[in-house]
């Protein structure tokens, strides 16, 4: 009997004492940077530099989020390369205020239709009466997210189709990040 892979939502542990907090990504001339493009599950061609300010300043974490977008230290990049995940992620360089070391936005390159509606705590859909025909039938909110591992294949990092505000990693990635001592992560089994 084979054991089924477990999957986890990964997010920024905001309760690390004395930690830094990354502000909104800014492009050229301090214009707000469109962060939604990092949830599309595709390689992005970004020419302009991306800047992140830090407020309050504090302990830099290997994994943080800025507007829900993962920002990682080069240690995470090296780990993912050792895990052979180059085709699953894109690392986009960013400049972080007060930091001389390289930092990157982690852009997951897969969106997988895998939400297990029946096992989720609650699932809400956009309805005709919401007057949003562009979203009708899609997820409006998902609480207690659960995925169907049979629909994921061999993916190690991805966003779930219909609810791309979430970043999911395999148990393999979770364990590797924990063993590597990557700071700033929080995991919840989905």
Steps between C-alpha positions, in 0.01 A plus 500: 500500500638842404459794730345809350703820492392771742472864402528820701408862464817697560480850632690768685529445877409850618556407866880471490617740774697800375448410135500737207189583298528552126293775345327514164718432194584815307612531141676784327431847637347346813182390321308211652590169337221275372533198733212302343725392215695282747190283547449411135720188499720602207852625431509879516727731305559790737741763378455770762668472841276414793566670833372403845519724803508360852288640782546428774856391450602188689633151454512402131323169436585251225130488403272803528204634310432840350132541413469120505791453261786281630835675531791266569870508580749335266512206748150406382607531135796267566278249680246490216783454249635204701147355503491528118204738494627745237202427271246561778613843617643824371711718728475869415767726654381778731680772689417505871566817695809472721604160359812435296433128449278379214126459552244359259127480439401134483267459202330159491459388139206262540131546569328167562128426517509299823271652766291229667179696557338222704786485752542877540345659807293739286501597135322804362449562128428814302127492417295679231354734764854621584495685164850384409453296180878490456530301824172307505546136601851560632611493861402806701651367822647173623532423871688200633653429160551135407650368179461170317854353475391277211457814284843648580735256330866552584482877564697632797384863500192655343192715545155338497283588202220733600662600830842627395551711812642183660844347440525124556810284540548124520608326817838451331550878477367561851741247653795630297431859609473394864820293483680792334386732781321744268359774722161670474290208377173372635332190357139378522406163356245522221 
